[in-house]
Each structure stands twice: as structure tokens, then as C-alpha cells.
Amino acid sequence: MIDYTEIKKRFADKDIKQYTVKQLKILSGGTLAKIGSNNGDHVSTATIEEICQLLQCQPWDLLKDWKVELDPAKSIESLRAEYKHEKKAKKEGKA
């Protein structure tokens, strides 16, 4: 899940208010809502780049707390094993 806390912190540090961002048409209201709610809603890489330009920083400065909850079932090893199992079952069914 993506954590936008650092973006909000940096906006506050630079005294960037939602009103200013909307007025100057820097970010849309929807994007501001996503950042404000901080519930992991998707913000495009283009938007992250715009925010980086605004704050004069790099993406990793803003998303350093980005953590992915890993699901072992989605690993390449699991997917390969599942594919082999399905292929074997299909082959045995045809034999």
C-alpha cells in the first residue's frame, strides 16, 4: 500500500494549502482527496512527477514508506508451479 504521509508533511512544511494547489491548477481535487485520505488509492506516476517538481524532490523521497504486502501465491515460483500442475492435469485428462 502506498503511504502519502510524506507528501502531506512536505506540503505542510512549504505551507502549500489545498486551496492554493487547486487555484493554481497544480493537482486535481480528486488527486488531493486521494492524498488526503491516505488509503492507498492510486495516484499516477505523472502526478507523482508533478508533485516532485512542485516540491523539488525525487519520488523515493515521497514514497520511502511504500510497503508491498507480499503474497507468496503471486510469486514467480508459485505461478510456475501452478502452471506445471495445470499442464500436467490437462495432459493426464487427455491421455
NUBA-29913 format. One line per 2 residues: number of its first residue (from 1); their letters; for each residue x, y, z of C-alpha. Coordinates in steps of 0.5 Angstrom, whole numbers, padded with zeros to 4 digits. Layout:
NUM	a	X,Y,Z | ...
This chain:
1	mi	0000,0000,0000 | 0002,0007,-0002
3	dy	0003,0012,0004 | 0002,0019,0002
5	te	0004,0022,0009 | 0011,0025,0007
7	ik	0007,0029,0001 | 0002,0032,0006
9	kr	0008,0033,0011 | 0012,0037,0006
11	fa	0006,0041,0003 | 0005,0043,0010
13	dk	0013,0045,0011 | 0012,0049,0005
15	di	0006,0052,0007 | 0002,0049,0001
17	kq	-0005,0049,0002 | -0010,0045,-0002
19	yt	-0014,0052,-0004 | -0007,0054,-0007
21	vk	-0006,0047,-0011 | -0013,0048,-0014
23	ql	-0013,0055,-0015 | -0006,0054,-0019
25	ki	-0009,0048,-0022 | -0003,0044,-0020
27	ls	-0007,0038,-0018 | -0014,0036,-0019
29	gg	-0019,0036,-0013 | -0019,0028,-0014
31	tl	-0012,0027,-0013 | -0012,0032,-0007
33	ak	-0017,0027,-0004 | -0013,0021,-0005
35	ig	-0007,0024,-0002 | -0011,0027,0004
37	sn	-0015,0020,0005 | -0008,0016,0005
39	ng	-0012,0010,0004 | -0007,0007,-0002
41	dh	-0011,0010,-0007 | -0007,0010,-0014
43	vs	-0004,0017,-0016 | -0001,0016,-0023
45	ta	0007,0017,-0024 | 0006,0023,-0028
47	ti	0002,0026,-0022 | 0008,0024,-0017
49	ee	0013,0027,-0022 | 0009,0034,-0022
51	ic	0009,0033,-0014 | 0016,0032,-0014
53	ql	0017,0038,-0019 | 0013,0043,-0014
55	lq	0017,0040,-0008 | 0024,0040,-0012
57	cq	0025,0033,-0009 | 0025,0026,-0012
59	pw	0020,0020,-0012 | 0023,0016,-0007
61	dl	0024,0022,-0002 | 0016,0022,-0002
63	lk	0015,0014,-0002 | 0020,0012,0002
65	dw	0015,0009,0007 | 0012,0005,0001
67	kv	0011,-0002,0003 | 0008,-0008,-0001
69	el	0005,-0014,0003 | 0008,-0020,-0001
71	dp	0003,-0025,-0002 | 0007,-0032,-0004
73	ak	0002,-0034,-0008 | 0004,-0029,-0013
75	si	0011,-0030,-0013 | 0014,-0033,-0020
77	es	0016,-0040,-0016 | 0008,-0041,-0014
79	lr	0006,-0039,-0021 | 0010,-0043,-0025
81	ae	0009,-0049,-0020 | 0001,-0048,-0021
83	yk	0002,-0047,-0029 | 0006,-0054,-0029
85	he	0001,-0057,-0024 | -0005,-0055,-0029
87	kk	-0001,-0057,-0035 | 0000,-0064,-0032
89	ak	-0007,-0065,-0030 | -0009,-0063,-0037
91	ke	-0004,-0068,-0040 | -0007,-0073,-0036
93	gk	-0014,-0072,-0037 | -0013,-0072,-0045
95	a	-0009,-0079,-0044
